[in-house]
Amino acid sequence: MTSKLQRTEIIIVGAGFTGLSAALELKQAGVDLVLLEARDRVGGRVEAGHNGLGERIDSGGQFLCEDMPQLMALVETRGKTLVETYVDGDFITHPSMSVIQAERTYHGAMAIRERMNRIEPDDPSIEGMSVATWLERQRDPTNAKTAFRSMIEGLWCLPMDRVPLWYLIDNDRRITNEVPELQYFLRETMQSLAEDLAGDLGDRMRLNEAATRIEHGPQGVRVVSANGTIEARQVLVALPPATAAKLDFAPALPPSLGQALGVWKSGAVIKILVRYPKPFWRERGLSGMVMWRDLPGLFACDASRDAEHAALVVFIGGPLALRWQALDEAGLRAEVTTRLQEALGPDAGNVIDFSSRDWIRDRWSGGAYSDLIVDVTARDAERTILAGAPPVHFAASELSPSFPGYVEGAIVAGRIAARKILAELQSPIATRASGS
Ligand SMILES: Cc1cc2nc3c(=O)[nH]c(=O)nc-3n(C[C@H](O)[C@H](O)[C@H](O)COP(=O)(O)OP(=O)(O)OC[C@H]3O[C@@H](n4cnc5c(N)ncnc54)[C@H](O)[C@@H]3O)c2cc1C
């Protein structure tokens, strides 16, 4: 292999929405950059593939809502089509309950979540406490607690005893939507948006080029990949924290930063799209939304593009995903179809396509919507990572001040990181250090 040394101003590692958003911001400011992506596609945890019917479907991040301003603006400027998620009709909890009981249970779970979020994350009375320990101490009815657990394990994709209470509160407070987060999805897929952004980067975007090592170099930094070494003034590591922790840094990162990257764990999620000949649940006055009380972490809702493309999306999150991961495709299909039939009736067995994407232990992005902090003492981890070790900077949706763990969060995190880097590039100290 001929290892050619190349030069640029900024290297960005990772072409998810964080890296893409940072790259576009820097490009617009006239900065020379290279964006390295390990996979043969951009988008990261946003991804699309073809189902057995030849339709392009989102197998990763998909939904958005009007309370996500940056993503909504991008959707508009890029001319994408919003499909409104069908929510009319009754929502099912399974095993079934009366409508009144189901409503009471849902409101009970939401009341627990609101009570939790009213606690200050640095309240000494919750120091060292996990979400599970706190929940045990609440005096709510069992049904409400079970629904709360299902909601938390479904959304954050880790067992509640692993998640520090202060972290969940701090995280949840940053997710500020008032309308449901599943309000819309894109007819063209969310992945098409990532591809459009990458298109604007031209040959600055490099696929199949995993960074393996980040070194200090005469210009600032050097990033090593199988294709050679690139020198730059600064590098932005736009990876989820647990993935960033696996990179080789020379010299090693300051101990506090190494520790801060080490306290994150990826959750577990399997996403499924089940296609039907027609949206049979609508005819029965159902929304298609199902929450299983006996299987925390299992959730389904209508994701039909239109009445001719009837579909339910099924999310399996947390400990249940780890259990069902052991099933082969036929076993998973049988398990999920049976659960849908139990909840929505025999028509749910009339499946015309079943497409599943197992994200657990995904090599390049972790295993779920986002990595979570699992060390109750790691109160400074996010701050420490965001401070970075210039010329090495870090950003990811997880670290966003708004909507962490969402596409919106990734856009916000990427743009903030780009502005910080621009400010550093323009500072006299950085200019002197790079000899320009
Ligand atoms: C199944 C699923 C469903 C989701 N649903 C939604 C949803 O409906 N709505 C929503 O808003 N969010 C959703 N999310 C979350 C959302 O997709 C993420 O929060 C967001 O896309 C994260 O973007 P990111 O750029 O921070 O990280 P990533 O997307 O993980 O990007 C990191 C990139 O770095 C690359 N990479 C890793 N290592 C290297 C290396 N060494 N060198 C070079 N490149 C590397 C990866 O391949 C990846 O492309 C979902 C996620 C999943 C998995």
The ligand as a MOL file (V3000), in Angstrom:
LIG
                    3D

  0  0  0     0  0            999 V3000
M  V30 BEGIN CTAB
M  V30 COUNTS 53 58 0 0 0
M  V30 BEGIN ATOM
M  V30 1 C -33.3930 1.9460 14.9960 0
M  V30 2 C -33.2620 3.4150 15.2510 0
M  V30 3 C -34.3840 4.2220 15.1790 0
M  V30 4 C -34.2790 5.5850 15.4350 0
M  V30 5 N -35.3820 6.3660 15.2960 0
M  V30 6 C -35.2820 7.7080 15.3810 0
M  V30 7 C -36.3660 8.5360 15.0130 0
M  V30 8 O -37.4300 8.0400 14.6040 0
M  V30 9 N -36.2040 9.8950 15.1050 0
M  V30 10 C -35.0270 10.4500 15.5190 0
M  V30 11 O -34.9140 11.6910 15.5610 0
M  V30 12 N -33.9590 9.6830 15.8630 0
M  V30 13 C -34.0520 8.3240 15.7710 0
M  V30 14 N -32.9750 7.5320 16.0540 0
M  V30 15 C -31.7600 8.1650 16.5980 0
M  V30 16 C -30.9640 8.9260 15.5110 0
M  V30 17 O -30.8710 8.1170 14.3670 0
M  V30 18 C -29.5660 9.2660 16.0600 0
M  V30 19 O -29.6780 9.9950 17.2590 0
M  V30 20 C -28.7430 10.1260 15.1110 0
M  V30 21 O -28.8670 9.6840 13.7800 0
M  V30 22 C -27.2760 10.0760 15.5620 0
M  V30 23 O -26.4570 10.8020 14.6710 0
M  V30 24 P -24.8850 10.9510 14.9650 0
M  V30 25 O -24.3110 11.5730 13.7640 0
M  V30 26 O -24.6740 11.6160 16.2740 0
M  V30 27 O -24.3390 9.4610 15.1400 0
M  V30 28 P -24.2970 8.2880 14.0480 0
M  V30 29 O -25.4900 8.3600 13.1890 0
M  V30 30 O -24.0720 7.0280 14.7990 0
M  V30 31 O -23.0430 8.6280 13.1600 0
M  V30 32 C -21.7350 8.2080 13.4550 0
M  V30 33 C -21.0680 7.8450 12.1410 0
M  V30 34 O -19.6970 7.5400 12.3710 0
M  V30 35 C -19.3430 6.4160 11.5730 0
M  V30 36 N -18.1340 5.8280 12.1810 0
M  V30 37 C -18.0380 5.0630 13.3000 0
M  V30 38 N -16.7470 4.7710 13.5570 0
M  V30 39 C -16.0070 5.3650 12.5910 0
M  V30 40 C -14.6170 5.4270 12.3240 0
M  V30 41 N -13.7150 4.8380 13.1130 0
M  V30 42 N -14.1960 6.1250 11.2450 0
M  V30 43 C -15.0910 6.7590 10.4130 0
M  V30 44 N -16.4290 6.7150 10.6260 0
M  V30 45 C -16.8800 6.0420 11.7060 0
M  V30 46 C -20.5690 5.5540 11.6100 0
M  V30 47 O -20.5990 4.6270 10.5520 0
M  V30 48 C -21.6710 6.5990 11.4880 0
M  V30 49 O -21.9760 6.8820 10.1380 0
M  V30 50 C -33.0330 6.1640 15.7940 0
M  V30 51 C -31.8870 5.3530 15.8460 0
M  V30 52 C -32.0060 3.9910 15.5800 0
M  V30 53 C -30.7680 3.1350 15.6460 0
M  V30 END ATOM
M  V30 BEGIN BOND
M  V30 1 1 1 2
M  V30 2 1 2 3
M  V30 3 2 2 52
M  V30 4 2 3 4
M  V30 5 1 4 5
M  V30 6 1 4 50
M  V30 7 2 5 6
M  V30 8 1 6 7
M  V30 9 1 6 13
M  V30 10 2 7 8
M  V30 11 1 7 9
M  V30 12 1 9 10
M  V30 13 2 10 11
M  V30 14 1 10 12
M  V30 15 2 12 13
M  V30 16 1 13 14
M  V30 17 1 14 15
M  V30 18 1 14 50
M  V30 19 1 15 16
M  V30 20 1 16 17
M  V30 21 1 16 18
M  V30 22 1 18 19
M  V30 23 1 18 20
M  V30 24 1 20 21
M  V30 25 1 20 22
M  V30 26 1 22 23
M  V30 27 1 23 24
M  V30 28 2 24 25
M  V30 29 1 24 26
M  V30 30 1 24 27
M  V30 31 1 27 28
M  V30 32 2 28 29
M  V30 33 1 28 30
M  V30 34 1 28 31
M  V30 35 1 31 32
M  V30 36 1 32 33
M  V30 37 1 33 34
M  V30 38 1 33 48
M  V30 39 1 34 35
M  V30 40 1 35 36
M  V30 41 1 35 46
M  V30 42 1 36 37
M  V30 43 1 36 45
M  V30 44 2 37 38
M  V30 45 1 38 39
M  V30 46 1 39 40
M  V30 47 2 39 45
M  V30 48 1 40 41
M  V30 49 2 40 42
M  V30 50 1 42 43
M  V30 51 2 43 44
M  V30 52 1 44 45
M  V30 53 1 46 47
M  V30 54 1 46 48
M  V30 55 1 48 49
M  V30 56 2 50 51
M  V30 57 1 51 52
M  V30 58 1 52 53
M  V30 END BOND
M  V30 END CTAB
M  END
